[in-house]
Amino acid sequence: MLENQLTLEVNPYSSLYNAVVSKTRFLRQLSRLCDFGFIDG
């Protein structure tokens, strides 16, 4: 079911980030797995 979800790019630098930062980096994996929406406060 999750593979049918759409993604929205809200940052113009996200493609550059995807090209430069390895998908195996710890902080990248952490940000993908955790919802930090509570920090917006």
C-alpha positions in Angstrom: 0.0 0.0 0.0 2.8 2.5 0.8 4.4 2.2 -2.6 1.4 3.9 -4.1 1.9 7.1 -2.1 2.9 10.4 -3.9 5.8 12.5 -2.8 5.9 16.3 -3.0 9.2 18.1 -3.3 9.0 21.3 -1.2 12.7 22.0 -1.2 14.4 23.0 -4.5 17.7 21.5 -3.3 16.3 18.0 -2.6 17.6 16.6 -5.9 21.1 18.0 -5.0 20.8 16.5 -1.5 19.8 13.1 -3.1 22.8 13.2 -5.4 25.4 14.3 -2.7 24.3 12.6 0.5 24.6 8.8 0.6 21.4 6.9 1.4 23.4 4.9 4.0 24.3 7.9 6.2 22.9 7.6 9.7 21.3 11.0 9.9 19.6 10.5 6.5 18.2 7.2 7.6 17.1 8.6 10.9 15.2 11.5 9.2 13.5 9.1 6.9 12.4 6.8 9.7 11.4 9.4 12.4 8.7 12.1 12.2 10.2 15.3 13.5 7.1 17.4 12.9 6.7 18.1 16.6 9.8 20.3 16.4 8.1 22.9 14.2 6.6 24.5 17.3 
